[in-house]
């Protein structure tokens, strides 16, 4: 379904354009379905789980982007488009579909949902170093407000799912769970069609540029997942290695488009279009690794 969604977005540009305005609503539907499937009790766990989630969020969204910036700085590429893309990508919180990807790979999605909520809530703070170091010229207040709006939307979607689960369906049968997983897959496939709307025109106008950014997207998305998984397997977090690794490579970079000037985000737009390929192929490609 996800592969078909990717190719439908490329081959059916009118459909991709029509779906693009509904991406936010489709993402909220995905989150509601996921929260409904998991339930509040499994999501929030104990204090130790929340403490672990906070630590992982700070490593992924603060330590990694700051380290990446100083590597680019030492190499003399701190003002290059590649530095902008990599540092912003590493500063971003979890992709909203990460719990769904975790489900598709047969693992517990609760740690992914906890990290999604925690990382998004922390973004106004964790993004500050990257935004201060990069020559962006953006409005810091706008970034903070955009992060808060995103967190609010996620909380609404999750609250609806938790409320429905607590009041109507306290226990899900195996058949109901399969139905929910099927609905989630369909919703993801429809969403990716809308996300692919920018790639078709870029591919026709400058295929070499698209190829370069596609290579960057694949290395960042899949490479970070493999490296994170190898590292996490050697730590006490090995039982949560899959959801945390998925999030390491799948980030909500599009959030920064809401606040940064258009001239700055031009390379980011092409990268984001290319990023959809490894992102939505994660449940297919990473199954062998995990």
N, C-alpha and C positions, 0 to 999 in steps of 0.2 A: 504493500500500500504506500509506504513512504517513497520507494523508488518511483512508483507510478506518479506520485504527487510531484516529485522533482521534475520528471520529464514532461508532465502536463503543464507545469509552470513555464517551461521553455517552449514547448510546441503549441501551446494555446495562449498566446499573449493577451487576447481579449478577455479570456476567463481569469487570468492572473490579475489583470487590471481591475476587473469587476470585484474580485475578492479582496484586493488590497485594503480598501477602507474598513473591512470587517475583521482585520487581523486581531485587534485588541479584544473584540467580543469573543472570537474563537479561542484565544488564549485563556480568557476568563472561564469559558466553558470547559476547557481542558483541566484547568486547576480545580474547578468545582467537581468534575467527575473523579479526579484523583483523590481529592480530600474526602469525597463520599466513600470511595473504595477503601481508603486506609482507616478513616475514623480518627477522632481526637485522641483516644487513649493510646493508640499505637504511635501517633505522630509525636507526642510531647514526651513520652518516656519519663525517665527520672532526671534528677539534677545532674548526674554524671553525664548523661547524654547531651544535655543542653550546654554544659561546660565544654565538652568535646567539640560540639558544633561551633561554638564561639571561637575556639582556638583554631579550628580548621578554616573558618571564614577569614580570620585575621591573616593567616598564612597566605591564603589564596588571593585575597583582595588588597593586602597591604605589603607584605614582605616580598611577594613575587614581582609585582609591578615596580616597586622601588629598586629592587635588585636589577631588574631588566633595564631600567633607565640608566643606572650607573654603569652597566656593561656597555650600553650604546654610547654613553658619554666618554668612557675611556677609549672606545674605538673611534670616536669623532663623528658618530652618526646620530647624535642626540636630537638633531633638527630634521632628520630625514623622515619621509612618510612611513617607512617601515617601523621606526621607533614610535611614532604616534600611534600606529595601529596596534603594535604589540603591547605597549604600556596601557593603552585604553582597554584593550581586550582583557588583560590580566587584572585591571582594576574593577571590571564589571562583575556584578553578582551572577548567581546561577541563572542559566536559561530556564524560563518557566516550564519548559517541557521536560526538564531533567528527571523529575519523579516518574514521568511516563516512560522515558527511555529505560529507567531502572526496572520498572515493571516488565517491560518487553523483554528484558534480558533475564528475567526470572529471579530477581533479587528484591529484598525489602525496600520499598520506596520511602518509608518513613524518615530515614536519615537524610535523604535527598530533599524532602519537603521541609524538614527542620532547617537545613542549610540554606534552602531557597528563601525562607522567611527571615532567617537571621542575617544572611548576607545582604539582602535588599534593605533591611532596616539599618544596617551599618554603613551602607554606601555613602550617605552624606558625609561621614567621617573618613572612611577609608579611601575615598576618591580624592580627598584634598591634596595629599602629597603629589600624586600624578598630575593633577590639574595645575598645581603650583610650579612643578618642574618643567612641564612641556610648554613650548611656545604656542599656546592655543588662542589666546585672546578672547576666550569665551567668558560668559557671565557665570561666576561661581554660584551666585544665588539661584540662578535658573537651574543649574545642575542639582542643587540641594532640593529645590522644590519639585523637580521632575522625579527625583528618587523617592521623595515622600509621597507623591501622587501614585507612583508605581507600587510602593509598599501598601498604600491604602487600597488600591484596586485588588492586589493579591489577597489582602486580609478579607475583603468583602467576598471574593470568590471562595476562599477556603472556609469562611464562616457559613456560607450557604451550604456547602457540601457537608460540613460537620453537623449543622442543624438538621438537615434532611436525614443523615445517617442516625443521629441520636433519637430523633422523634419518630421516624417511619420504619427504618430498617436497621435495627440494632445488630442483627446477625445476617450475613449474606451467605446464600448457598453457593455451591461451586458453579452452578449454572449462571447465577446472577453475576458472579465475579467475572466469568468469561464474557458475558454480555457487556459489562462495563469496560473490559479490556478492548473489546471490539469497537465500541463507541469511541473510546480514546484514540485508537489507531486511525479510525476514519476521520476524526476531528483533526489529528495531526497531519494527515495526508492532505486535507482540504486547506489547512493553514499554510503549508509549505508552498502550495500553488500561488497564493497571494504574495508570499515572501520572495518568490522567484521573478516577480514582475520587472525588476531592474536589470536582471542579468542578460536577457535576450538582446536589448538594444546595445549594451556594452560589448557583447560578444561579436556583434556585427560591425561595430565601429572600430574596435581595437582588440582583436583576438589575442595578440601577444601580451598586451597589458593584463587582460583577463587571465591568461595562462600563468603569468607571474604571480598574481594575487591568489590564484587558485592553489598554487604550490605553497604559498605562505599559509593559507587557510588550512590546508591538509596537515602540514607540519604542526601548526599550533593546536588544532583541534584533536587530532588523533595522537600526535606525539606527546602532548601533555597528559593524555589519558594513560598511555602506556607507561610513561615515566612515573606518574603518580601511583599507578597500580603496583609497579615494582617496588617503589619505596614503602607504600602503605602495608604491603604484605609482610614487611620486616618489622612492623610496629604493633603495639596493642590494638590498633585500629583495623587490623586485617579483616575483621568480620564486616566492616563497613567500607572496605576498600573499593568496591564497585561503585556505589552511589557517589562517593567523594571523588573518585577518579573521573567519572562521567562529568561531574560539575567542573573539575579542573580544566577540561577542554571545551566545555559548552557554556558560554557566558552570554549574558543579555547586553551585548555591546551597543545595540540600537538605542539604548537609553540615552547615550551621550549625544545622539543626533538632536535631541530635544533642546539642547542648551548651547551647543557649540556653533560658531559661525559657519556658514555654508562653504566658504573658501577653504576652511580648515578641514572640513569633513568630506571633501570630494574623494580622496583615496579611501576613506572609511566606507563610503557607499559601495564602491566596487568590491572591496574586501567583504562587506556584509553579504552581498549577493553571492559571492563565491563560497563564503562560510557556510551557506545553507547546505551545500553538498556533503562535506564531511560530517556536519552536524546531524543531518537527518539520515545519514547512512550509519551513524553510530550504532544503533541496535543491530545492524546487519554485520558491519565490519568488525566490531569489537567483541562479538559473541565468542569467536575463537580465542581471543586474548583472555577474556574473563573466565 
